[in-house]
């Protein structure tokens, strides 16, 4: 069954990840979107068609909505997120998105020999756009976290998971954070993505950061194994 789901996830992006356009309605405040071809931040007008596979950054106090077909989605304020992650997704679609994100992690260069596990933990998620290159810290970190928190608090666990996974794969040092790791594994569990929970926790078991970190990962690893065994027994 796991192999079947993985195969679906592998072939699904061929159709699902073509660029499409959606509509945004900006009721109050300002927002910017990252234009994909030029990689430049462009102000959003009051009502505008946007590429779904791009990033949106909303300012504090914004009231805005996205529209796709007959569906309407309220957007978080003071937030940074991948536009397409906002749309509600089936389990198969979530798996396809996660598989695509993981595929885009693959290193663009060979890993230099002698690197420690902590340096190579997590794979490179694409290339950082020039606009986002900074000497220190994570660009738009507060806005990214605002989006993840808003999605979670509004029962949009799929959007919260995808936003967090994108952030952690783009900035793999976050895989050394107990808070982010536990939240990622918790979201896998809440969405019953036990295969991803097992794979992610298995990789993290090799990280020797602290006793607490190891306990967190080991606990979720056991939860994944237990649930997968129960599914197999049904």
C-alpha positions in Angstrom: 0.0 0.0 0.0 2.8 2.4 0.9 4.5 1.6 -2.5 1.2 2.3 -4.2 0.8 5.7 -2.5 4.4 6.6 -3.3 3.8 5.8 -7.0 0.7 8.0 -7.1 2.7 10.7 -5.4 5.5 10.4 -8.0 3.3 10.6 -11.1 0.7 13.0 -9.7 3.0 16.1 -9.8 3.4 15.7 -13.6 -0.2 17.0 -13.9 -0.6 18.8 -10.6 2.4 21.0 -10.6 1.8 22.8 -13.9 1.5 26.6 -13.3 -2.1 27.8 -12.9 -3.6 31.1 -12.1 -6.0 32.0 -9.2 -7.7 35.2 -8.1 -7.0 37.3 -5.1 -9.3 40.0 -3.6 -7.5 42.5 -1.4 -10.2 44.0 0.9 -7.9 46.0 3.2 -4.1 46.6 3.4 -1.2 45.6 1.1 0.4 42.4 -0.1 3.2 41.4 -2.5 3.7 38.3 -4.6 6.9 36.9 -6.0 6.8 37.0 -9.8 8.1 33.5 -10.8 9.9 34.4 -14.0 11.7 37.6 -12.8 11.9 36.6 -9.1 10.8 40.1 -8.1 8.3 41.2 -5.5 5.3 42.8 -7.1 2.5 44.7 -5.3 -0.9 43.1 -5.4 -3.8 45.2 -6.7 -7.3 45.2 -5.2 -8.4 42.4 -7.5 -5.8 40.4 -9.4 -5.0 37.1 -11.1 -1.9 35.5 -9.6 0.2 32.4 -10.4 -0.6 29.7 -7.9 2.9 28.4 -7.7 4.5 31.5 -6.2 4.9 33.1 -2.8 2.6 35.8 -1.2 3.6 38.1 1.6 0.8 40.0 3.3 1.3 43.0 5.5 -0.1 43.5 9.1 -3.8 44.3 9.1 -4.5 42.8 5.7 -7.9 41.3 4.9 -7.6 39.3 1.7 -9.2 36.2 0.1 -8.2 33.7 -2.6 -10.6 32.3 -5.1 -10.3 29.0 -7.0 -13.4 28.0 -8.9 -16.2 28.3 -6.4 -13.9 27.9 -3.4 -13.0 30.9 -1.2 -10.1 31.0 1.2 -9.3 33.7 3.8 -5.7 34.6 4.1 -3.5 35.3 7.1 -2.1 38.8 7.8 1.6 39.6 8.2 2.4 36.2 6.7 4.6 34.6 4.0 3.5 31.4 2.3 3.3 29.4 -0.9 0.0 30.4 -2.5 -1.0 26.9 -3.6 -0.5 25.5 -0.1 -3.6 27.5 0.9 -6.0 25.3 -1.1 -7.6 22.4 0.7 -6.1 19.1 -0.3 -7.0 15.4 -0.2 -4.6 13.0 1.4 -3.3 11.9 -2.0 -2.7 15.6 -2.9 -0.8 16.2 0.4 1.4 13.1 -0.3 2.1 14.4 -3.8 3.1 17.9 -2.5 5.4 16.4 0.2 7.0 14.1 -2.3 7.6 17.0 -4.7 9.1 19.1 -1.9 11.4 16.2 -0.9 12.4 15.6 -4.5 13.4 19.3 -4.8 15.6 18.8 -1.7 18.1 16.7 -3.7 21.6 18.3 -3.5 22.7 20.3 -6.6 26.3 19.4 -5.8 27.9 16.3 -4.4 28.4 16.5 -0.6 32.0 17.1 0.3 33.6 14.1 2.1 34.2 14.6 5.8 31.1 16.6 6.5 29.5 15.9 9.9 25.8 14.5 10.0 24.6 17.9 11.3 26.1 19.7 8.4 24.5 17.5 5.8 21.2 16.9 7.7 18.4 17.8 5.4 18.8 18.3 1.7 19.0 21.5 -0.2 15.5 22.7 -1.3 16.1 24.4 -4.6 18.1 27.6 -5.0 17.5 30.6 -2.8 16.3 33.6 -4.9 18.5 36.6 -4.9 15.8 38.6 -3.1 15.9 36.3 -0.2 19.7 36.0 0.3 20.7 37.3 3.7 23.9 37.0 5.7 22.3 35.8 8.9 19.0 34.3 9.9 16.0 33.2 7.9 14.4 35.8 5.6 10.8 36.6 6.5 11.1 34.2 9.5 8.4 35.9 11.5 6.0 36.0 8.5 6.6 32.3 7.7 5.9 31.4 11.3 2.8 33.6 11.4 1.4 31.7 8.4 2.1 28.3 9.9 0.5 29.3 13.3 -2.5 30.8 11.5 -3.1 27.7 9.4 -2.8 25.5 12.5 -5.1 27.6 14.6 -7.7 27.7 11.9 -7.7 23.9 11.5 -5.8 24.0 8.2 -3.3 21.3 9.2 -2.5 20.5 5.5 -1.5 24.1 4.8 0.4 24.3 8.1 2.3 21.0 7.4 3.3 22.1 3.8 4.4 25.5 4.9 6.5 24.1 7.7 8.0 21.4 5.5 9.0 24.0 2.9 10.6 26.2 5.5 12.5 23.4 7.1 13.8 21.9 3.8 14.9 25.3 2.6 16.6 26.0 5.9 17.7 22.6 7.1 19.3 23.9 10.3 15.7 24.0 11.6 15.9 20.2 11.7 18.0 20.7 14.8 15.3 22.6 16.6 13.3 20.6 19.0 10.3 22.9 18.6 10.1 22.7 14.8 10.9 19.0 14.7 8.2 18.1 17.2 5.7 20.3 15.4 6.5 18.7 12.0 6.2 15.1 13.4 3.0 16.1 15.2 1.4 17.4 12.0 2.3 14.1 10.2 0.6 12.2 12.9 -2.5 14.5 13.0 -2.9 14.0 9.2 -2.3 10.2 9.6 0.7 10.4 7.3 2.4 7.6 9.2 4.8 6.6 6.4 6.2 10.1 6.3 6.3 10.2 10.1 8.3 7.0 10.1 10.7 8.1 7.4 11.3 11.5 8.9 11.8 10.2 12.5 14.1 7.4 11.2 16.4 10.0 9.6 16.3 12.2 12.7 17.2 9.3 15.0 20.8 9.6 13.7 21.1 13.2 14.9 22.9 13.5 18.2 21.9 16.9 19.6 20.5 16.4 23.1 18.8 13.8 25.2 15.5 15.6 25.0 15.8 15.9 21.2 16.4 12.1 21.0 13.5 11.3 23.3 11.1 13.5 21.2 12.2 11.7 17.9 12.2 8.2 19.4 8.7 8.8 20.8 7.2 9.8 17.5 9.1 7.0 15.8 7.4 4.5 18.0 4.0 6.1 17.3 4.6 5.8 13.6 5.6 2.1 13.9 2.6 1.4 16.1 0.1 3.0 13.7 1.6 1.4 10.6 1.4 -2.0 12.2 -2.2 -1.4 13.2 -3.0 -0.4 9.6 -1.3 -3.5 8.2 -3.3 -5.7 10.6 -6.6 -4.4 9.3 
